[in-house]
Amino acid sequence: MNNHTRKFFIYTRKSTDTEDRQVRSISDQLAELKELAVKEQIEVVDIFVEKQTAKAPGRPVFNEMLLRIEQGEANGILAWHPDRLARNSVDGGKIIYLLDTKKLAELKFPTFWCDPTPQGKFMLSIAFSQSKYYVDNLSENIKRGKRNKVKDGIWPQMSPLGYLNVGGRIVVDKNIAPLIKKTFEAYSSGSFTLRELRDKFNGLGLKRKSGKELAVSNYQKLLKNPIYTGLMLYNGEIHEGKHEPIITKKLFDSVQEVMMRKSKPKSRGLKPFLYRGFFRCGECGCFITTETQKGHNYLRCTKRKNPCSQKYTP
């Protein structure tokens, strides 16, 4: 390939928990890649920066780059390592397919050799597979670590509202816990709907950790969470936790009973017969009601106050 036809995109990616680490890492990648571009006499058409994990398909910046390659804007990619491009089988397959169809002529990495020959594509597919294996293995290790934490009575995720993450454990948030307890107490009285509960306690300052107001669904989820009793529901199983409870198990059970009672469908009541409640019996003074027997409607005295001899009337 002639040098004047070598048009490349630079692609950098880093996903970490800390934004400044992302920016610093990306700037390091860019410096290395720009230096490689000068050394290889490569024309850089555009630079793509992505701050999103590659363990699943669907990265918007990556997809935009591939689309522009298919449209012929560039025929090469500069990246730090194959794992910057793909850590899942779908995206890795897209890159290799673009090489197969000649839409992509070259891939350049400072730390990895690759050319569009069968051997080069084979080595690239191995690199993508290794990247996927790393992600899968890491995910399994994380899941195993969480399961072991739960068995030891330690909540393995972000603390729920009313608790704080401190030293790998959850501890009671002294500012929010009293409001959590009052929320359970108020609902257990049976006097509040979830909507009324939301209005009351949002007004008292109960909010999400992000500062946003809680929705009705948030209150429903909160009231169903046994973690406030010292128990942990994880993967459909209940485990005993080592954290301090905010409410008693008795109060929690009372809330579940109220919620179950309120969730039962209400009776539709009496059928809307036209003359029900309009007339009174001439003999005893009680209301005349209507009922259906064998497909036919009958008027009759309710006979609620005094003995009455009146019979059914079709």
ZAVO-707363 format. One line per 4 residues: their letters; for each residue x, y, z of C-alpha. Coordinates in nm, 2 decimals. Example, Ala and Ser with C-alpha at 12.3 -4.5 7.8 and 13.67 -1.06 7.14 Angstrom:
BEGIN
AS	1.23 -0.45 0.78 ~ 1.37 -0.11 0.71 $
This chain:
BEGIN
MNNH	0.00 0.00 0.00 ~ 0.13 0.35 -0.09 ~ 0.18 0.59 0.19 ~ -0.05 0.85 0.04 $
TRKF	-0.35 0.61 0.07 ~ -0.29 0.52 0.43 ~ -0.57 0.70 0.61 ~ -0.61 0.61 0.97 $
FIYT	-0.84 0.67 1.26 ~ -0.69 0.68 1.61 ~ -0.91 0.51 1.87 ~ -0.85 0.53 2.24 $
RKST	-1.06 0.39 2.52 ~ -1.04 0.37 2.90 ~ -1.31 0.29 3.15 ~ -1.23 0.33 3.52 $
DTED	-1.41 0.46 3.82 ~ -1.22 0.79 3.84 ~ -1.26 1.05 3.57 ~ -0.92 1.20 3.61 $
RQVR	-0.76 0.86 3.57 ~ -0.96 0.82 3.25 ~ -0.83 1.14 3.10 ~ -0.47 1.08 3.20 $
SISD	-0.47 0.73 3.06 ~ -0.63 0.85 2.73 ~ -0.37 1.13 2.70 ~ -0.09 0.87 2.74 $
QLAE	-0.24 0.65 2.47 ~ -0.28 0.95 2.24 ~ 0.08 1.06 2.28 ~ 0.21 0.71 2.19 $
LKEL	-0.02 0.67 1.89 ~ 0.06 1.02 1.75 ~ 0.43 0.93 1.78 ~ 0.37 0.60 1.60 $
AVKE	0.17 0.78 1.32 ~ 0.47 1.02 1.26 ~ 0.71 0.73 1.26 ~ 0.50 0.52 1.01 $
QIEV	0.42 0.83 0.80 ~ 0.04 0.77 0.85 ~ -0.22 1.04 0.78 ~ -0.46 1.06 1.08 $
VDIF	-0.81 1.15 0.96 ~ -0.98 1.17 1.30 ~ -0.94 1.08 1.66 ~ -1.20 0.88 1.86 $
VEKQ	-1.20 0.89 2.24 ~ -1.43 0.65 2.43 ~ -1.48 0.62 2.80 ~ -1.69 0.31 2.82 $
TAKA	-1.63 -0.05 2.88 ~ -1.58 -0.28 2.58 ~ -1.71 -0.60 2.75 ~ -2.04 -0.57 2.58 $
PGRP	-2.14 -0.45 2.22 ~ -2.30 -0.11 2.17 ~ -2.03 0.15 2.22 ~ -2.15 0.46 2.03 $
VFNE	-1.80 0.60 1.95 ~ -1.67 0.27 1.84 ~ -1.98 0.20 1.62 ~ -1.95 0.55 1.46 $
MLLR	-1.58 0.48 1.37 ~ -1.67 0.15 1.20 ~ -1.95 0.31 1.01 ~ -1.71 0.58 0.88 $
IEQG	-1.46 0.31 0.78 ~ -1.74 0.13 0.58 ~ -1.81 0.46 0.41 ~ -1.45 0.48 0.30 $
EANG	-1.33 0.78 0.51 ~ -1.03 0.57 0.64 ~ -0.88 0.23 0.59 ~ -0.68 0.18 0.90 $
ILAW	-0.70 0.20 1.28 ~ -0.43 0.30 1.53 ~ -0.50 0.18 1.88 ~ -0.29 0.10 2.19 $
HPDR	-0.37 -0.27 2.20 ~ -0.64 -0.50 2.05 ~ -0.82 -0.51 2.38 ~ -0.89 -0.14 2.34 $
LARN	-1.09 -0.23 2.03 ~ -1.28 -0.53 2.16 ~ -1.34 -0.74 2.47 ~ -1.64 -0.91 2.33 $
SVDG	-1.70 -1.15 2.04 ~ -1.93 -0.93 1.85 ~ -1.70 -0.63 1.82 ~ -1.40 -0.85 1.76 $
GKII	-1.59 -1.02 1.48 ~ -1.67 -0.69 1.32 ~ -1.31 -0.58 1.30 ~ -1.20 -0.91 1.14 $
YLLD	-1.49 -0.90 0.90 ~ -1.39 -0.55 0.79 ~ -1.04 -0.69 0.73 ~ -1.19 -0.98 0.53 $
TKKL	-1.39 -0.74 0.31 ~ -1.09 -0.51 0.25 ~ -1.28 -0.21 0.41 ~ -1.01 -0.22 0.67 $
AELK	-0.66 -0.25 0.53 ~ -0.44 -0.21 0.84 ~ -0.44 -0.22 1.21 ~ -0.14 -0.07 1.40 $
FPTF	-0.06 -0.11 1.77 ~ 0.26 0.01 1.95 ~ 0.25 -0.31 2.16 ~ 0.12 -0.57 1.91 $
WCDP	0.20 -0.69 1.56 ~ -0.08 -0.73 1.31 ~ -0.11 -0.74 0.93 ~ -0.41 -0.84 0.71 $
TPQG	-0.27 -1.18 0.62 ~ -0.44 -1.51 0.73 ~ -0.17 -1.54 1.00 ~ -0.22 -1.18 1.11 $
KFML	-0.59 -1.22 1.14 ~ -0.55 -1.55 1.33 ~ -0.32 -1.38 1.58 ~ -0.57 -1.09 1.61 $
SIAF	-0.86 -1.33 1.68 ~ -0.65 -1.49 1.95 ~ -0.58 -1.15 2.11 ~ -0.96 -1.07 2.10 $
SQSK	-1.03 -1.41 2.26 ~ -0.77 -1.35 2.53 ~ -0.94 -1.01 2.60 ~ -1.28 -1.17 2.63 $
YYVD	-1.14 -1.45 2.85 ~ -0.99 -1.18 3.08 ~ -1.33 -1.01 3.11 ~ -1.52 -1.33 3.16 $
NLSE	-1.28 -1.46 3.42 ~ -1.28 -1.12 3.60 ~ -1.66 -1.12 3.61 ~ -1.67 -1.47 3.75 $
NIKR	-1.41 -1.38 4.02 ~ -1.62 -1.08 4.12 ~ -1.93 -1.28 4.14 ~ -1.76 -1.54 4.36 $
GKRN	-1.62 -1.27 4.58 ~ -1.96 -1.13 4.63 ~ -2.11 -1.47 4.71 ~ -1.84 -1.53 4.97 $
KVKD	-1.91 -1.18 5.13 ~ -2.28 -1.26 5.16 ~ -2.20 -1.59 5.33 ~ -1.99 -1.40 5.58 $
GIWP	-2.28 -1.16 5.65 ~ -2.14 -0.87 5.45 ~ -2.35 -0.68 5.20 ~ -2.14 -0.69 4.87 $
QMSP	-2.29 -0.40 4.68 ~ -2.35 -0.03 4.72 ~ -2.52 0.04 5.05 ~ -2.90 0.09 5.04 $
LGYL	-3.06 0.42 5.15 ~ -3.01 0.45 5.53 ~ -2.67 0.29 5.53 ~ -2.32 0.40 5.42 $
NVGG	-2.03 0.20 5.28 ~ -1.74 0.21 5.53 ~ -1.43 -0.01 5.52 ~ -1.59 -0.28 5.30 $
RIVV	-1.91 -0.30 5.52 ~ -2.23 -0.11 5.56 ~ -2.30 0.11 5.87 ~ -2.61 0.30 5.97 $
DKNI	-2.64 0.65 5.83 ~ -2.74 0.84 6.15 ~ -2.90 1.12 5.95 ~ -3.12 0.91 5.73 $
APLI	-3.19 0.60 5.94 ~ -3.45 0.77 6.17 ~ -3.65 0.87 5.86 ~ -3.63 0.52 5.72 $
KKTF	-3.77 0.38 6.05 ~ -4.05 0.64 6.06 ~ -4.14 0.55 5.70 ~ -4.19 0.19 5.81 $
EAYS	-4.39 0.29 6.12 ~ -4.62 0.52 5.92 ~ -4.70 0.27 5.66 ~ -4.76 -0.01 5.91 $
SGSF	-5.04 0.20 6.06 ~ -5.24 0.14 5.74 ~ -5.33 0.51 5.72 ~ -5.10 0.59 5.42 $
TLRE	-5.10 0.49 5.06 ~ -4.76 0.47 4.90 ~ -4.83 0.80 4.72 ~ -4.92 0.97 5.05 $
LRDK	-4.61 0.82 5.21 ~ -4.39 0.96 4.93 ~ -4.54 1.31 4.97 ~ -4.50 1.30 5.35 $
FNGL	-4.14 1.18 5.37 ~ -4.01 1.35 5.06 ~ -4.13 1.67 5.24 ~ -3.94 1.56 5.55 $
GLKR	-3.62 1.54 5.34 ~ -3.59 1.17 5.26 ~ -3.40 1.16 4.92 ~ -3.19 0.94 4.71 $
KSGK	-2.82 0.94 4.76 ~ -2.79 1.14 4.44 ~ -3.01 1.41 4.59 ~ -3.31 1.34 4.37 $
ELAV	-3.66 1.29 4.51 ~ -3.78 0.94 4.57 ~ -4.06 0.80 4.35 ~ -4.35 0.58 4.47 $
SNYQ	-4.17 0.28 4.33 ~ -3.87 0.36 4.54 ~ -4.08 0.36 4.86 ~ -4.24 0.03 4.76 $
KLLK	-3.89 -0.12 4.70 ~ -3.76 0.02 5.03 ~ -4.05 -0.12 5.23 ~ -3.99 -0.47 5.08 $
NPIY	-3.62 -0.47 5.16 ~ -3.54 -0.70 5.46 ~ -3.19 -0.55 5.49 ~ -3.33 -0.30 5.73 $
TGLM	-3.40 -0.59 5.97 ~ -3.04 -0.72 5.95 ~ -3.13 -0.98 5.68 ~ -3.00 -0.97 5.33 $
LYNG	-3.19 -1.08 5.02 ~ -2.93 -1.17 4.75 ~ -2.99 -1.38 4.44 ~ -3.33 -1.48 4.57 $
EIHE	-3.19 -1.61 4.90 ~ -3.21 -1.47 5.25 ~ -2.88 -1.44 5.45 ~ -2.82 -1.31 5.80 $
GKHE	-2.61 -0.99 5.79 ~ -2.36 -0.85 6.04 ~ -2.48 -0.49 5.99 ~ -2.69 -0.31 6.25 $
PIIT	-3.07 -0.33 6.19 ~ -3.27 -0.01 6.16 ~ -3.61 -0.17 6.23 ~ -3.74 -0.48 6.40 $
KKLF	-3.85 -0.79 6.21 ~ -4.19 -0.75 6.37 ~ -4.23 -0.40 6.22 ~ -4.12 -0.53 5.88 $
DSVQ	-4.37 -0.82 5.89 ~ -4.64 -0.57 5.98 ~ -4.56 -0.36 5.68 ~ -4.57 -0.66 5.45 $
EVMM	-4.92 -0.75 5.58 ~ -5.04 -0.40 5.52 ~ -4.89 -0.39 5.17 ~ -5.05 -0.73 5.09 $
RKSK	-5.39 -0.62 5.22 ~ -5.37 -0.30 5.02 ~ -5.27 -0.48 4.70 ~ -5.57 -0.71 4.70 $
PKSR	-5.82 -0.62 4.43 ~ -6.12 -0.43 4.57 ~ -6.47 -0.56 4.53 ~ -6.66 -0.41 4.25 $
GLKP	-6.95 -0.37 4.49 ~ -7.32 -0.41 4.40 ~ -7.44 -0.44 4.04 ~ -7.58 -0.11 3.91 $
FLYR	-7.95 -0.21 3.89 ~ -8.16 0.08 3.78 ~ -8.42 0.09 4.06 ~ -8.20 -0.02 4.35 $
GFFR	-8.23 0.23 4.65 ~ -8.52 0.43 4.49 ~ -8.82 0.27 4.67 ~ -8.91 0.16 5.02 $
CGEC	-9.13 -0.13 5.12 ~ -9.49 -0.02 5.20 ~ -9.52 -0.28 5.48 ~ -9.19 -0.24 5.68 $
GCFI	-9.03 0.07 5.54 ~ -8.70 -0.09 5.43 ~ -8.54 -0.03 5.09 ~ -8.63 -0.23 4.79 $
TTET	-8.33 -0.40 4.63 ~ -8.27 -0.60 4.31 ~ -8.10 -0.93 4.27 ~ -8.06 -1.18 3.99 $
QKGH	-8.18 -1.54 4.01 ~ -8.14 -1.79 3.72 ~ -8.08 -1.51 3.47 ~ -8.39 -1.30 3.58 $
NYLR	-8.40 -0.98 3.79 ~ -8.63 -0.96 4.09 ~ -8.73 -0.68 4.32 ~ -8.76 -0.76 4.69 $
CTKR	-8.76 -0.60 5.03 ~ -8.43 -0.61 5.22 ~ -8.62 -0.69 5.54 ~ -8.34 -0.55 5.76 $
KNPC	-8.55 -0.38 6.03 ~ -8.87 -0.57 6.09 ~ -9.03 -0.89 5.99 ~ -9.20 -0.85 5.65 $
SQKY	-9.43 -1.08 5.45 ~ -9.36 -0.92 5.11 ~ -9.24 -1.16 4.84 ~ -9.02 -1.13 4.53 $
TP	-9.15 -0.94 4.23 ~ -9.01 -1.00 3.88 $
